Amino acid sequence: MTSADGFSSVSWWRRLVNKSMTILILVAVVLAIVPLVFILAEVLIQGGSVISLGFLTHMPAGPTDKTGGIGPAIAGSFTMVGIASLISIPIGVGAGIFFSEWSSSKLSTVSGFMNDVLTGFPTMVIGLFVYIIIVLTTHEWSAFAGGVALSFIMIPIIARTTSESLSLVPNTLREASMALGVPRWRTIFRVVIGTGKTGLLTGIILSIARATGETAPLLLTAAASTHYITNIFNQPTASLTVLIYNYGTSGFPVWEAQAWGAALILILLMLGLNLFVKLVIGKNLTEARME
């Protein structure tokens, strides 16, 4: 066999392997997308027919009343996610700054590891913990308890994304700022956070999307209600996820249809948040890196 023939056979084999791997990758992509497409299609078909202004604003009704809505559940979900955001964003951002700016300390290493462990913690366990420390203490299910439970889910996500985004800021910017006599704390807040704020905001929005779709913690902390929330401390509070669970397992066709409609609203909310991250924040992050 000549060297030319050997080269030709090797080249042919490489092209075959390349095409095979390309086909396998495309098959994997299709297999990953197909379930999402089927889920979205099923939810849209099942729940699209019940979507209306009344459905979004009316209070829940009986299992045979088609005029019922999910207004209290929408208000309750936004309230509890808002409470969770007020608690988790300052703590998560502060922890992320510590992980990034004091990464060489032993405390940062240990607390970072514990933060990663909390990220994978079962949410039912988090709900049970908050149930013991708040619900059993106050003898009341409440939006506040639900918000605290959701904050435990959001904190590690915000902390880790904050740490990763701030770690991408070049050390030369920190050194230049402190060389000019700027205190370290001002350098962190003005220079480091100012440069990495896009990634920080991405983590916050993704954590909000994650918390919005949680059910297990709210079953133990906020319970369920058919009324609009008027007190965040001593009133059971409705939420979209718990309503979907209760209606979807009720066995009543009207409630099951409304569960599909609530699921569609929840999916649209989460898709909206994720698209905002990808299209708006992601675009700004790409432009900032190019600059």
N, C-alpha and C positions, 0 to 999 in steps of 0.2 A: 504494500500500500504506500503510495507517495504521500508526501507531506500535504499536498493539495487535497488529495482524497481524504486524509485524516482530518484536515481542517474543515472540509465540507461536511463530514459526518458529525463532528463536534458541533458545528454551527447549526446543523439540522436538529440535533438533539436539544440544544439550548432554545431554539425557537419553539419546539414542541413543549418543553417544560414551561416556557414563558406563557404560551397560549393556555396551557392547562391550568396554571396558577391564576391567570387572569379570569378564566371561566369560573374557577372555584370561588374567587373573590366576588364576582358578580352574583353567583348563586347565593353566597352568604349575605350579600347586601339585600337581595330580593327576599330571602327568608327572614331577615330582620325587619323589613318594611311591611311585608304582607300582613303579619298579625295586627300591626297598628292600623293599616288601611281597613281591614275587616272590622276591627273594634269601632273605629270612627264611623264606618258605614252603618254598622248595626245600631249604634247609639243614635245616629242621625235619623235612621228610618223609624226606630221605635219611639224616639223622644221628640222628633221634630213636629209631629202633629199636635202636641199639647202646648207648645211654646206660644205664649201670647202675653200681652201687657198685664192682663188680669192674673195669669199664672205666676208672673214675677212679683206681683204686689199683694195679691189676696192672701188671707190667712188659710191654713189647712182646713179642710172640711171632712165630712164623713167618707167612708170607703166607697159609697155609691154616688157621691156628689162630685160631678165633673167641674164644678166652679171653684174648687179649692185651689190654693196656690202655695207657693214656697217663699213668700215674702219674709216671714220671720226667720226662716233658715238662712236666707241670704244676708239679712241684717246681723244675725247671730254670728255667722262665719266671718264677716268683715270685722265685727267688734272683737272677736277673740283673736283673730290674726293681728289686728291693730294693737291689742294689749300685748301680745307676744312680741311684736316688733319693738314696742317701746321698752320692753325688758331686755330683749336679746341683742338688739343692734349696738347699744353702748357697751355691753359686756363682751359681745363677740368681737367688735372692732378693737376694744382695748386688749383682749387676749391675743388677737392676731398681731397687733403691734408689738406686744411683748415677745411672741414667738419669733417674729422677724428681726426686731432690733436687738434683742438680747438672746439670740439663738445659741450662743456659746455657753450660757449658764446651765447648771444642772437642773435648776427649777424649771427652766424653759423646756428642757428635754423631757422631764418627767410629766409636766403639765401638758405638753404637746401630745405625748403618748396617751394620757388620760382623755384628752380631747378627741383623739382618733377612736378610742374605745367607745366613748359616748356617742360618736357618730353612728356606730353600728349597733347601739343598744336597742333591744326590742321596745317599740313604742308602747306596748301594753304595760311593760314594767314601769316605764316613765309615768304612765297614767295612774298606775297603782300607787306609786310613790307620792304623787301629788294628791291622790285621793286620801292617803293616810295623813299627810301633813296639813291639808287644807280642808277637805270635805268633812272628814271625821272630826276635825277641830271645831269648825264652824257649824257643823250639822246642816250644811246647805250646799247643794250643787250650784254652780255659778259660772258666769262667763269669765270671771277673774281666775278661777281654778283652771278652766279650760285654756285660758291664755298663758298661764304659768306652765302648764304641761306642754303646750306648743313651743314655748320659748326654750325649753330644754332640748327640743328637736332642732331649733334654728341656731342656737348658740354655736355648736361645734362646726356647723357648715359655714357660718359667717367668719368664725375665727380662723378656720383653715384657709378659706379663699382670701381673706385679708392678708394672712401671713404669706401666702404664695404670691399674691399680686405685689406686695411691698418688697418681697425678696427680689423681684425683677428690676427694682429701681437701682441703677448703677451706684456703687459706693462712692464714685467720684463726686456725685451731687451732694452726698452727705458731707464728704470731706471739704468740698469747696464752701459749703454753707458754714460749717463750724470754723473753718480757717478765717472767715470774715468776722468771727466773734459772735455768731448767732448761737444762742443756747441750744442744747441738744433737743429739749422738748419742743422748741419752736421749729427747729429743723425738721423734726418728725412730722409735726402738724402742717407746716407750710410747704416744705419741699417734698418729703417722702410721700405723705398722703396726697398732696396735690398732684404728684406725678402718677401715683398708682390708684387714683380714685375710681377709674373706670372699672378695673378688676374688682375693686372693693364693692362697688355698686352692683356688679354682676352677681357676686356672692349673696348679697342681701336679697336681691329679687328672686334668685333661685331658691333661697331658704324660705321665702314667703310662699312660693309655689309649692314647695314640699309640705309646709305646714297646712296649707289650704286643703290638701288632699288627705289629711290624716283623719282616721275614724276612731281607732281604739282608745287613745287618750281621752277623747271627748265623751265616750260612753261612760267612763268612770268619773269624770270631773264636771261636765256640763249637763249630762243626761240629755233630755229632750223636752221640747215645749211646743205648744201650738200658738203661742202669743208672741208679739213683738217684745223685745227686751226693754225693760224700763229700769232695771237695777243690775249692775254688773257683779254685785257682791252676794246677793242672797236670793237669786232667782234662777231656776233651771233655764237653760238657753238652747234654742234650736240651732242646728247647723246643717249644712247641705249634706255632708257625708253621713251623719247619723240618720237624717231623713231618708237618704237613699237606702241605707241598710234596713230601716224599719219598714219602709214602703215596699222595697223589693222582696222582702220575705213575708209580707202580710198575707199573700194568697188572694187579694182582691184585685181584679183587673184594672179598676180605675186608679188605685194607688200604685200598682205596678207600672202603669203608663206614666204616671207622674214621677215615679222614681227614674224612669228613663229620661224624662225631660229634665229633671234636676241633674242627672249625670251629664247630660249634654251641656248644660250651663256650666257645670264644674269643669268639664274638659275644655270648653271654650275659654274659660278664665285662665286655666293653666297653660293652654296653647298660646294665649295672648301674652302672658308673662314671658314664656320661653322665646316667642318670636321677637318680643321687645328686646330681650337680651341679645339674641342673635343678630337682628337686623339693625338695631339702633346702637346699643352699647358696643356690640362686637365690631361694628363699622368704625366707631370712634376709636376703639382700642387699636384696630389695624392702622388707622391713619396716624395715631400717636406714635406707634412703633416705627412707621415709615419715616416720620419726621425725625 
